[in-house]
Amino acid sequence: MDDNTTSSHAGGVASNKKYIIIILAALALANIIPNLGSQQLKLNQYLRAADDNKEVHQSNRRRDEEEASLIAIGDGKRRVFPSWAVVTQCSLYHTDCPNHLEFQDYPFPLPPATQSQQDDESMAALTNKTNEWIEEFKQRSDTDSSSHLIGYEYPAKVDDAIKQQCITSTQTLSVEDQLDKILSHLVPLKDTHNMIAFSMTDETYAKDMLHEVYEMNNDIVGFKGAFFFVAMDSYTADMACEFGYPVVAMPENDDLKKQVQSTKVFMSKLLVERGQSFLFYEMDVWFVRSPLRMLQQHMHEYDFLCSTHQWNPGELNIGFYAALANEGTVNYFQDSLQIIEKNPLAHDQKIMHVVADDNTATLENRTLQDHNNCGWCGHENVSFPAIKATNPIRVGRLDPHVVVSSLYPVPTEGTVALHTLADMPLKGPFGKEMVAKELGVWYGWGKATSKAGYYHREGSYRRYIFLENGGTRGGQSFVQSKGYHDERGFRRQIAVLATLAKVTNRILVLPQVLSDYHAQPLWIYLDLESLEKLGIVYRETNFASNKKSWYSHTTPFASVTQMAIVESSNEVQLLTTDGGNQTTASSDRIPVSSFTTDDPLSAFFAVAISHPQVKDSEALFVNLDHFQGGHIGSVGVQKLHDKLAWCACGIGHGKKYNEKSATHLGSTNHCYGSGIAV
């Protein structure tokens, strides 16, 4: 039966019900029917017969949900979203978002069942099935041995001969000779002042960002075939060679800070000495659109164009700068490099700022002054004479909203890139990554090169798990009466969720945390390195609200299953929608009593692992309210719980982050690698 026929038949049944009720009411008023009770009984029998017709019932539900999914407002339509969609429509930062959208409580949890109790035979069959599920759960419950198979499909590696040739060059040639070899293969952008681009990285950034930055450069920045990496260590150089990424390797140095400060300026000097104009950007600069048009426009006016800080439009931030190759820029980088090399504790950014100011003062015929005991110039007082430039350069400072450089970056409609900062140079990349991801500017490698990249994933690689406790924006609340400021209960919930992710082979999307005053990301409470050590793949809290992760431009997931234990009926309930279409829903109820185990958590895990409806769903939303404040249950959960490490900030009144909103959480507000197992 096609959908139209089904819908028409359902409409006829609904109309018949309405007409029968009207006729009976009229007859009762006219005293034509002496025994209305018997007629009412017949009516109820008719209605039950209609409800028992599975095909009609499903058609009614499809029709009702389709009608409920759109509510007319004037001449337009407003979408009514299922409760789980709060994570796809509202990011961590959008606290007002639920006020502007309409979410429906129905259809999950499901309304009380109207069907009769199952007979002994069907109950026995169900028990046999649930026993099979329990056995499968037991096989997977050893979280020490089970592996998370939902990882990544990395870009293709180059031929071994090409890789070895590259590695040999990085190990045997001088930096200058490596650069000359690279430049001979790059194709500068003719319409952008013949520029090329480069970035520099060490192992800590390369592990997570090498593919990201290379693909972002080709796809968004616009320097495809005109870009190279500067590697600060052999790990990075070898990784770049392995994937065929152009690379120049610097000699390794135990003093990373000194090496980084000098390398950036040194490589800039080498390029302009060779007549090569360029754009430099650091690995933690994330582009939302190409800077090419901006460069084409501004580099007619300036020799050197640099980003500034969000809090100070007059202060250079050298995470992003462009330079034309001429005598003035050669002198500029040479002067800056000499000061940096003579003053190991100088801050390269401050020195480049001061030297740029001296160039501007010379160009404007202003009086120059020596820089004596410049406390602003580094980590100690630095003294050096004023730079009397013979070929002063024209210095341009970008608007702070164009390239947004800040601990708490605020993008605007005019933003080209975000530069996530830490409170001091050379802090580890983890916090910068998480801020970039939550803000939605993380590129997400694999868009065009993989079926299992960061955002772009296909088929069986699209398997996610979310927390969906009632009324908590897809997260965990510290302020509900059940679990109020209960740190132990909170940790148990996360342990259950993480174990579910592992045994069901799903990517864990980190839930929001609702504190006393704010919605916050989980990573300020949980040391995510402990998740990684357990082999659990995870994503940031705002992952699902970032459309780069969606199944299609209009659909977040191909299919969704919501799952909960409902105490009032003592059953595990499931509701699945397919194709992102709320009108195609299927549900199931599994009595907890059908399981031979007396542990509801084990029953819940067994359904999550083995039920066909759940196994085939792309996104699984689990409601763990039933286990709030309870015991952990299975041995597998306990083992994982004991290995999770937590930040020392605590929760509740007077605690470190209790009054910190998500917009005031920066790249240093985490405990990655330093958490404590409890």
Secondary structure, DSSP 4 states (H G I P E B T S, - for coil): --HHHHHHHHHHHHHHHHHHHHHHHHHHHTT--S-HHHHHHHHHHHHHHHHH-HHHHHHHHHHHHHHHHEEEETTEEEEEEEGGGHHHH--TT-TTHHHHSEEE-TTSSPPPP-SPPPPHHHHHHHHHHHHHHHHHHHHH--TTT--------PPPPPPHHHHHHHHHHHHHS-HHHHHHHHHTT---BGGGTTBEEEEEE-HHHHHHHHHHHHHHIIIII--TTSEEEEESSHHHHHHHHHTT--EEEPPP-S-HHHHHHHHHHHHHHHHHHTT--EEEE-TTEEESS-SHHHHHHHTTT-SEEEEEETTEEEEEEEEEEEE--SHHHHHHHHHHHHHHHH-TTB-HHHHHHHHHHHHHHHHTTPPP--EEEEGGGBSS-EEE-----SS---EEE--TTTEEEESS----TT--EEEE--SSTT--SHHHHHHHHHTT----TTTTT-SBSSS-B-GGG--EEEE--TTSSSEEESSSSTTTT-HHHHHHHHHHHHHHHHHTT-EEEPPEEE-SS-EEEGGGTB-HHHHHHTT--EE-TTTTTSGGGSSSSS-S-SEEEEEEEETTTTEEEEEEEETT-TTSEEEEEEEGGGSS-S-HHHHHHHHHHH-HHHHT-SEEEEE-GGGTTS---SHHHHHHHHH-EE-TT-SSTT-TTTT--GGG--TTS--TTT-EE-
